[in-house]
Amino acid sequence: MSTVDVVTPVDTSVPTGLGAPVARLEGRDKVTGAARYAYEHTPDGVLYGWIAQSSVTTGTIMGSNRDEVLRMPGVRAVVMHDQAPHLEDAEDGELLVLQSAAVAYRGQPVALVLADTFDTAREAASALRVEYDEGGIDVVLSTDHPTLYAPETVNAGFETDTSQGDVDAAMADSSVTIDETYETAALFNSPMEPHATVATWVDGRLDVLDSNQGTSGVATSLATLFSLDPAVVRVRAQHVGGGFGSKGSARPVVVLASIGAMLSGRPVKLAYTRQMMFSLSGYRTPTISRIRLAADSGGHLSALSHQTYSHSSTLQEFTEQTAEPTRHLWAAPSRLMTHRLARLDVPTPRWMRAPGEAPGIYAVESAMDELALKLEIDPVELRLRNEPEVDPHTGQPFSSRHLVECLTRGAELFGWHDRDPRQGVRRIGRWLVGTGVAAATYPASVMPAGARVTALPGGRFSVGVNATDIGQGARTVMAQIAAAELGVPVDLIDLSIADSDLPTAGVAGGSSGTASWGWAVTKASRQVTELLSQGQPVPPEGLEVVVDIEEDIAAMSDHSRFAYGAQFVEARVDLDSGEIVVPRMVGVFAAGRIMNARTARSQFVGGMTMGLSMALHEHGMLDPTQGDYGNHDFATYHVAANADVGSIEVEWLDEEDPHLAPMGGKGIGEIGNVGAAAAVANAVAHATGVRVRDLPIQPDKLL
Ligand code: MOS
């Protein structure tokens, strides 16, 4: 039996309602089917699209039986590279679909089929035979791959290499060192709703219903790709069934559907199948991290180095910032962090929940556990002894940190105090039992955002903010923030979100959505309140204020802003089969003010589950002879489910931080997925005495 418990330190008597566990406003619509997701819209005259994918890893398209397929009843078009409109580069080579005969990876789109029905489109795509002049296959990442290079910057603009002191010398001088390499498998974003688009092209206007995490960015990409005035492109994403980063920017699906609509003059519906998700949505690159630690006998670090390797496609550079979080977590006089990238014949990796932090913190927090064992210092204590005064990378003061409090509260909640440090010595029946801990951190970011708030006659307020609700509860929390600022109940707010015609805003990503959109809503609401308090009359069309927060962001104080957490895990391993079960996970987080106890809890629990999944289950299995990953469905790519964990307990500190956006939250979408994998791996090592350094930890690696 699985139970998920939560301890929620929230005062629901706060009159503003901010922090209260308000249920999702659209929850009923979602569970009754009244909420319409992108693919559930069916405009009159719609054509159904299907993507035909390359069946070779690299090569050149030489010909096809397209004419034959076009003669199938109900088939309207088979669009290949020789017919697609020219696309301008929107800074993502993966979006330049059907632009050339060259194939860059197995599964790349080679044709868009349009037909009168869904089944005809699918049938026609499977009947399409494409001839290729096949090229080579270079798909295996290694630390000596000949294409490895140092990119100018890594994802999100972070520095590629940073160095201080002399790590080699510190390693040579220290009696206690760790020098180990940790690997993570390719991981695939697997939202419940695959990517989908309904595109309409009428009178020179492109209207798109799409499943994405941010309509402003998708609209901008479409305008660039098709050389359109941004004013004629509208993208909406009213309901989105998850994304995890894979919907953070335009994906080939929305470009292909738009091409189809433009060429056919009819609306086009196009979706990825679950199988296509593994090639066309973006995924987490496999990572290799060499970690070196040196410490004195008291456990104080003298050297910390994280040198990491990942891959990208030949179409687009994307470098997971795997060593970036290590820069901010622990201090040492000598430090070296590097990123190297190999360009391979693979689909382009992209964002997946906590890009950088998820694999990077797994590596460094596993190494810290190994160091603690060598030093015979408790792993919680080792971290407490290394708590830095200021951000070790920037030297800035922390806006707030409270990692020590997360670790000590977590240890108390978990029952860590009398832990026996010896590995592989506890048994319950046929199970070996162990416990593990890891720290977590994730940046508290804000991105530019606008909002529009209108006081309506009769006391209602219309609030427009281009937030996207990908299931995390953005719709509800934006209404709560507006209601709190305007001093009215949530049900007096008429909220519009997820429409690129609203003031421009950033994505539901980087754990920045609530802080960014919420800041704009707060600012506009305060201005409306001010006008009303000055006695401004409300005209019939309403009293409207439109704001953006660019100046406010630029004026933020000079602080290091991160959320922190501590993850605790119990693991049991079957002595005979190596089966691993996780009866219990505990997470304690310091993430500033929590806006909604219910939706926040979901984010933490979901993130921790995803970390567990990364540690034990999710495994993109590369086929080096065919290129591409061999597992393209949920039968062969297991994502952790309820049965994979006993209880998950979440608690958060009542943290006040005056250096954040005015609501005071740090962002919580990703931190639950940070450190959880390390805590699982550390618990498995404690249970068994076997340290597995490549995820996922599967039974055969323990035997
Ligand atoms: Mo998240 S990977 O920033 O959508």
Residues whose N, C-alpha, C, O or C-beta is under 5 A from the ligand:
A	BS01	MOS	F244 G245 G248 W351 M352 R353 A354 P355 A508 G509 G510 S511
